[in-house]
Amino acid sequence: MAFLDSEIKNLSGGGIIPKFRAIFMGDSSVYIESVLNIKSYSEKEIVLGVKKGVLSVSGEDLFIKKYCAGDVLICGKISGFLIK
């Protein structure tokens, strides 16, 4: 496990990696766990707060189908996923 942690740290430039899990279902939906809050929401971009970071999902006709207990299901035509 230490090897995997070391490799992830190298890939991230040594920075802190936000702790969440995202499960993509094609390009039409993504299920994200460990979301703290919704920072902004539009049909083209949804920005979520996650522990130690911000997650941006971009696309077209985006909508939040589920938001409960830190889990979010985003549907629509997803074209981008950015971790800040």
C-alpha contacts under 8 A as a table, 3 or more apart, distances in Angstrom:
res1	aa1	res2	aa2	distance
1	M	4	L	5.19
1	M	5	D	6.28
2	A	5	D	5.08
2	A	6	S	6.07
3	F	6	S	5.06
3	F	7	E	6.23
4	L	7	E	5.12
4	L	8	I	6.17
5	D	8	I	5.19
5	D	9	K	6.15
6	S	9	K	5.11
6	S	10	N	6.25
7	E	10	N	5.01
7	E	11	L	6.20
8	I	11	L	5.10
8	I	12	S	6.21
9	K	12	S	5.18
9	K	13	G	6.34
9	K	14	G	4.79
9	K	15	G	6.75
9	K	16	I	7.73
9	K	17	I	7.88
10	N	13	G	5.28
10	N	14	G	5.56
11	L	14	G	7.39
12	S	15	G	5.71
12	S	16	I	7.59
12	S	17	I	7.08
16	I	52	K	7.51
17	I	52	K	7.53
17	I	53	G	7.87
18	P	50	V	6.58
18	P	51	K	5.67
18	P	52	K	5.21
18	P	53	G	5.31
18	P	54	V	7.88
18	P	83	I	7.93
19	K	34	S	7.30
19	K	50	V	6.92
19	K	51	K	5.75
19	K	52	K	7.34
20	F	32	I	7.04
20	F	33	E	5.64
20	F	34	S	5.10
20	F	35	V	7.09
20	F	50	V	6.73
20	F	51	K	7.46
21	R	32	I	5.61
21	R	33	E	5.15
21	R	34	S	7.00
22	A	30	V	6.54
22	A	31	Y	5.61
22	A	32	I	4.37
22	A	33	E	6.47
23	I	30	V	5.54
23	I	31	Y	5.09
23	I	32	I	6.40
24	F	27	D	7.25
24	F	29	S	6.15
24	F	30	V	4.41
24	F	31	Y	6.49
25	M	28	S	6.45
25	M	29	S	5.35
25	M	30	V	5.91
26	G	29	S	6.68
27	D	76	G	7.87
27	D	77	K	5.90
27	D	78	I	5.19
27	D	79	S	7.07
28	S	75	C	5.66
28	S	76	G	5.08
28	S	77	K	4.95
28	S	78	I	5.87
29	S	73	L	7.02
29	S	74	I	5.46
29	S	75	C	4.23
29	S	76	G	6.17
29	S	77	K	7.44
29	S	78	I	6.88
30	V	73	L	5.87
30	V	74	I	5.39
30	V	75	C	6.67
31	Y	71	D	7.25
31	Y	72	V	5.79
31	Y	73	L	4.47
31	Y	74	I	6.44
32	I	35	V	6.96
32	I	71	D	5.72
32	I	72	V	5.20
32	I	73	L	6.39
33	E	70	G	6.05
33	E	71	D	4.53
33	E	72	V	6.56
34	S	50	V	6.53
34	S	51	K	7.59
34	S	70	G	4.99
34	S	71	D	6.13
35	V	38	I	7.89
35	V	48	L	6.68
35	V	49	G	6.06
35	V	50	V	4.91
35	V	51	K	7.50
35	V	70	G	4.64
35	V	71	D	6.03
35	V	72	V	7.08
36	L	48	L	7.43
36	L	49	G	5.34
36	L	50	V	5.25
36	L	51	K	6.90
36	L	70	G	6.03
37	N	48	L	5.85
37	N	49	G	5.07
37	N	50	V	7.26
37	N	70	G	7.77
38	I	41	Y	7.26
38	I	46	I	7.64
38	I	47	V	6.20
38	I	48	L	4.59
38	I	49	G	6.12
39	K	46	I	7.75
39	K	47	V	5.33
39	K	48	L	5.35
39	K	49	G	6.27
40	S	45	E	7.77
40	S	46	I	5.76
40	S	47	V	5.12
40	S	48	L	7.17
41	Y	45	E	6.13
41	Y	46	I	4.50
41	Y	47	V	6.43
42	S	45	E	5.31
42	S	46	I	6.06
42	S	62	L	7.14
42	S	63	F	7.74
43	E	46	I	7.68
43	E	59	G	7.59
43	E	60	E	5.98
43	E	61	D	4.81
43	E	62	L	4.57
43	E	63	F	6.44
44	K	58	S	5.60
44	K	59	G	5.10
44	K	60	E	5.02
44	K	61	D	6.44
44	K	62	L	6.10
45	E	56	S	6.82
45	E	57	V	5.64
45	E	58	S	4.33
45	E	59	G	6.35
45	E	60	E	7.95
45	E	62	L	7.10
46	I	56	S	5.80
46	I	57	V	5.28
46	I	58	S	6.50
46	I	62	L	7.64
47	V	54	V	6.94
47	V	55	L	5.68
47	V	56	S	4.38
47	V	57	V	6.37
48	L	54	V	5.77
48	L	55	L	5.10
48	L	56	S	6.30
49	G	53	G	6.32
49	G	54	V	4.73
49	G	55	L	6.32
50	V	53	G	5.30
50	V	54	V	5.63
50	V	55	L	6.84
51	K	54	V	7.96
53	G	83	I	7.13
53	G	84	K	5.78
54	V	83	I	5.95
54	V	84	K	5.16
55	L	81	F	7.30
55	L	82	L	5.79
55	L	83	I	4.70
55	L	84	K	6.30
56	S	80	G	7.88
56	S	81	F	5.75
56	S	82	L	5.04
56	S	83	I	6.46
57	V	78	I	7.12
57	V	79	S	7.84
57	V	80	G	5.72
57	V	81	F	4.69
57	V	82	L	6.54
58	S	62	L	7.81
58	S	78	I	5.99
58	S	79	S	5.83
58	S	80	G	4.87
58	S	81	F	6.39
59	G	62	L	6.45
59	G	76	G	7.20
59	G	77	K	5.45
59	G	78	I	4.40
59	G	79	S	4.73
59	G	80	G	6.39
60	E	76	G	6.22
60	E	77	K	5.16
60	E	78	I	6.66
60	E	79	S	7.81
61	D	76	G	5.16
61	D	77	K	6.40
62	L	74	I	6.78
62	L	75	C	5.62
62	L	76	G	4.37
62	L	77	K	6.65
62	L	78	I	7.45
63	F	74	I	5.77
63	F	75	C	5.49
63	F	76	G	6.39
64	I	67	Y	7.03
64	I	72	V	7.04
64	I	73	L	5.89
64	I	74	I	4.63
64	I	75	C	6.34
65	K	72	V	7.57
65	K	73	L	5.45
65	K	74	I	5.91
65	K	75	C	6.58
66	K	71	D	7.37
66	K	72	V	5.34
66	K	73	L	4.92
66	K	74	I	7.32
67	Y	70	G	6.92
67	Y	71	D	5.61
67	Y	72	V	4.52
67	Y	73	L	6.68
68	C	71	D	5.35
68	C	72	V	6.74
75	C	78	I	7.60
